[in-house]
């Protein structure tokens, strides 16, 4: 694993694919379709009862760290360089996005939650 991680640094964390795995670039391709569908579903009110559209609707997305980071990259149109400066969120972390000025979503809060198992 040490060799693979060293190779990833040389190749670039966004484009490197672990053996039998996928790269962040692969995830980006999958996330693009999800993001477009999610945006359209929000716009047409699919997540709300008919006739009861409310701009204060809440959604919860649960994901693995890399997928969440790639989702944020796609949503906020970050560059590969910006992506590579970030790390995955810790287990149980929460990121809250809220509608800001002009209807654009802004990341306003990152919470670190810890689960006690035992």
C-alpha positions in Angstrom: 0.0 0.0 0.0 2.9 2.3 0.7 4.2 1.9 -2.9 0.7 2.5 -4.3 0.3 5.7 -2.2 3.7 6.9 -3.4 2.6 6.2 -7.0 -0.6 8.1 -6.4 1.3 11.2 -5.3 3.5 11.1 -8.4 0.6 10.5 -10.8 -1.8 12.8 -9.1 -4.5 12.0 -6.5 -7.3 12.8 -8.9 -6.2 10.6 -11.8 -4.5 7.7 -10.0 -6.5 4.5 -10.0 -5.6 1.8 -7.4 -5.5 -1.7 -8.8 -9.0 -3.0 -9.2 -10.3 0.3 -8.0 -11.4 3.6 -9.5 -9.9 7.0 -9.6 -11.5 10.2 -8.5 -11.8 11.0 -12.2 -13.9 7.9 -12.6 -16.1 8.9 -9.7 -16.4 12.4 -11.2 -17.9 10.9 -14.3 -20.5 9.0 -12.3 -21.2 12.0 -10.0 -21.9 14.3 -13.0 -25.0 12.3 -13.9 -26.2 12.2 -10.3 -25.6 16.0 -9.9 -27.6 16.8 -13.0 -30.5 14.6 -12.0 -30.4 15.9 -8.4 -30.4 19.5 -9.7 -33.4 18.8 -12.0 -35.3 17.0 -9.3 -34.8 20.0 -6.9 -35.9 22.4 -9.6 -39.1 20.5 -10.4 -40.0 19.9 -6.7 -39.7 16.1 -6.9 -38.8 15.8 -3.2 -41.9 17.6 -2.0 -45.6 16.8 -1.9 -47.6 18.1 -5.0 -48.8 21.6 -4.5 -46.6 22.2 -1.4 -43.3 23.4 -2.8 -41.2 25.1 -0.2 -37.9 26.8 -0.9 -36.7 25.7 2.5 -36.6 22.0 1.6 -33.8 19.9 3.2 -32.0 16.9 1.6 -29.6 14.5 3.2 -26.9 12.8 1.1 -24.9 10.0 2.8 -21.7 9.0 1.0 -18.2 7.7 1.3 -15.4 10.3 1.7 -14.0 10.3 -1.9 -17.5 10.4 -3.4 -18.6 13.3 -1.2 -15.4 15.2 -2.0 -15.9 14.6 -5.8 -19.6 15.6 -5.4 -18.5 18.9 -3.9 -15.9 19.4 -6.6 -18.6 18.9 -9.3 -21.2 21.0 -7.5 -18.8 24.0 -6.8 -16.8 23.5 -10.1 -13.5 23.1 -8.3 -10.4 22.5 -10.3 -8.3 19.4 -10.0 -5.7 21.5 -8.2 -8.3 22.6 -5.6 -9.5 19.0 -5.2 -6.0 17.7 -4.6 -5.5 20.2 -1.8 -8.4 18.7 0.2 -8.7 15.5 2.1 -11.7 13.3 2.7 -13.9 14.2 5.6 -13.5 12.1 8.7 -16.0 9.3 9.5 -19.3 10.6 10.7 -18.6 14.2 9.6 -21.4 16.4 8.3 -21.2 19.2 5.8 -24.1 21.6 5.7 -24.8 23.4 2.4 -27.3 26.3 2.4 -28.8 28.4 -0.2 -26.9 31.7 -0.3 -27.0 34.9 -2.3 -28.7 34.5 -5.7 -29.9 31.0 -4.9 -26.4 29.5 -5.1 -25.5 26.8 -2.5 -22.7 27.6 -0.1 -21.0 25.3 2.4 -21.6 26.9 5.7 -20.6 24.4 8.3 -18.6 21.3 8.8 -19.4 19.2 11.9 -17.3 16.3 13.1 -19.5 13.6 14.7 -18.2 10.6 16.5 -20.0 7.3 16.9 -19.2 5.2 19.9 -19.4 1.5 19.1 -19.3 -1.1 21.7 
